[in-house]
Structure formats: structure tokens, C-alpha cells
Amino acid sequence: MAPGLVISAPASGIGKTTLTLALARAYRDRGLRVQCFKSGPDYIDPAFHAAATGRASVNIDSWAMDRAAIEHLVSRDANADLVLAEGSMGLFDGVAARGVSGTGATADIAEMLGWPVLLVIDPSGQAQTAAAIAAGLRDFRAGVHLAGVVLNRVASRRHEDLVRQALADTGIAVFGALTRHAEINVPKRHLGLVQAEEQAQIGGLIAEAARLVSEHVDLDAVLRAASARSSHTTAIGLNLTPPGQRIALARDAAFSFIYPHMQEAWRAAGAEIVTFSPLADEGPDASADVCWLPGGYPELHAGRLAANTGFRKRLRAFAETRPVHGECGGYMVMGAALTCAGGARHEMLGLLGLEASFAERRMHLGYRLAELAVPMPGHQAGARLRGHEFHYSTIIAQPDPPLATVRDAMGTVVAETGSRRAQATGTFFHLIAEDR
């Protein structure tokens, strides 16, 4: 299998995504086939990976997926020359309670797949202490191997020399250093980076990042540090039952949060996917037997969705005879009303009684394990589903019967149960995998 590296850091906001994109494009410019992955639940980073490499990137998650499923997903690196797996949060950050094959920490993936870690360190306000942090991360878990570090946001040449010397004294390789002025920033919004498809300039941003990294990072040394993992590829894929044979999938700027591995699993099981755009006032394909509304940013388009009478009429008619399911933002659009951050209240589809508001922001974040109280498309009552929740909305009303008993990673029951009315179902959590 292709040699790989895990790009990680001591914490969020250090520069993992920028370095991953820059390295991916720089090696692609050299003629290498680069395959990216994302550790943990994240819809946005993989789209940027794809923009940098020209290849689809998928999520691998040790809390929600077993090793067989992760091995199946990474088997897509078979014809790649290099694998770059971007971590989430800090290297060892995960939940306190172990999930299917780990805690969701990036270190789980590095150890499981045998990929060395390329650590991004921000030494702002530090010098030798940065080396102590790197050494601590290197020695924290025996099964995780540190390849070396890239310094980000160094203040001056003297600052860089101090940090480099301290790292050399600990035996940690430094592959390069980027100054504060050389940093490339990608626009952000409340759920993370602005999506790649919304940025016409994304190609130029990635190209500029690749140019800077090529000038300041030893690409040959980084490539030599990558390690090929042992092959444990299995034919057993993700255990994800399609919600129907022909799936009408909402897909546009308001509904974009669906994992590539979900669609791959549905297609592998023989299902067909037909997309439509609610923002273009389209409704689900009349020949579909189920409609799926994924999450995204409907709160940014609530007025337009409320005004699109063709979409509303067609989807309501569809729901009279066939199942409709919504996740997070899709669930909110299926509800009675959605209040945007500015306080304007917009009427939604009314397939469910849910009313949500962004006028008072409240973060809901974390892994979720749901046990269905009633059926939903693709899953019977009693099924256990693993996923995650991430949104800033507040529930104003959720009057319909609960869809599931939903617990966080520690087993504590949460209020966001989802709901069901007739053939309409919705959840605040995004499905990742079925619990085996």
C-alpha cells in the first residue's frame, strides 16, 4: 500500500488543514497521486482535500467505525503514491469512553494504520517549550510514531533557530518553518471553513499555499518519512443499509453535509441516488422511493427556501406516499419554522412540528449513539446508529413523538431525540455507521 503520513498538531487552529492542502498540491504538482483522508467527523475538510488532489477524500473514525470498515475505506489508496490523513483537534484528543475501535482520536488512526505523524507546531510566545510539547506528544503513546515537525507562525529567524536547536536536542526532525507573514488563511464560518465549492478562488489559495510550503519545507525529507502500512484490506465494508432503492438526495449549498462513504455504501448495496436542488426550486424525483435531506446551511438560505413554492409543493406531495428523512439542517427544514440569526422567522415544510432558532446560539457538539424507538428509512425499530451532532440552533418546539433514545459518548441521554410523524422522520445527528 502507499506510504502515508498523519498530519496532526497539539490543538485545533494550528494549521493542519492548510499544511495538508499545501503538501497535497505540492506533491501533485510533482506528478504524484495523493490520497487524503480526514480523521473524525467533518464534512468540510474533505472537500478541500479533493480540490487539492483531484481525488475524493473520505472520513475515517475510530469511535463510530470498526477496524474492518476503516481498512475498507483506506483501501482506496491502492493506486496512490502518497497518503495524507488530516487529524482533528489535538493528536490524542478524543472522547473519554471508547467507541467501536477507539475514542475518535487522531492517534487511534496513526497507530491502527501504522502511518507516522507529521506534527504542526505553533511556537508563538515560546521557544524551547515548543520542543518540550513535541517531545511530550512523541512519548505519550508507544504505538504512535512521530516522523517530525513543521513549525508554523515563527516570528523571526532567531526565533526559528531557538526552536530548531531545542528540537534537535530532543532528536526530533524539523522539516521546515513558515513565518507568520507567510500564512495562508481560508475563510471560516460558524461550523468551520467555508465550503470549497463556495470559493471560486480556492484553487489559487491552495496553489499559493503549495508554493510557500515548497519554498520553506523539505518536501523530499517529508516524503522519505512517510511509511507504508501493512495491508489488512478486507472485503467487508461499512454496515450501512440504503434508505431505499432509488434515493432522491437534496444537494446544493443549503444541503451539502453527507459523507462520501455513505453514498458509496448505498451504491455498493445496489441503490441509485438522484440529486435535486431545493434552492433551485426543484423537488424530489417522482420515480424515487425515498427522499433524504442532509444537513448543511439552510439557516443561511431560509428565506429563499420558504419562498420556493415548487420545492415545497413537490416535497409535500412526495411525503404523502413515501418516506422523507432529514438530518440536522434537513430536519429543521422539514419542521414548522426556522428562525435565522437575525431573528426573522421563516415557514418551513411542516412535515414535522419541529421549530428551531439560530437567534440564540447554543452549540451542540459530540458523538451520538441512537437507539431507534420507531423505524426510519433503512433501519428498523431497535437499530443502534452511530453519528455526531454539530449545530448552533435552539429547539423552540419538538412536539412529535421521539424517533430515538439518543445518548452522547459517555452514555448520557440528550434532549435532541429526533422525531417522527407519519412517514416523515428527522434527527439532529448525522449518521456515520450502524452499530454492529
PyMOL commands that set and color helices and strands:
alter all, ss='L'
color gray80, all
select helices_A, chain A and resi 16-29+44-53+67-79+106-113+128-139+157-169+180-182+196-198+202-216+219-225+260-268+278-280+298-300+302-307+309-319+329-334
alter helices_A, ss='H'
color red, helices_A
select strands_A, chain A and resi 3-8+34-39+58-60+82-86+117-121+146-154+174-179+188-189+192-193+227-228+246-250+272-276+290-293+324-327+337-339+345-347+355-357+364-372+384-391+394-397+404-408+419-421+424-427+430-434
alter strands_A, ss='S'
color yellow, strands_A
deselect
rebuild
show_as cartoon
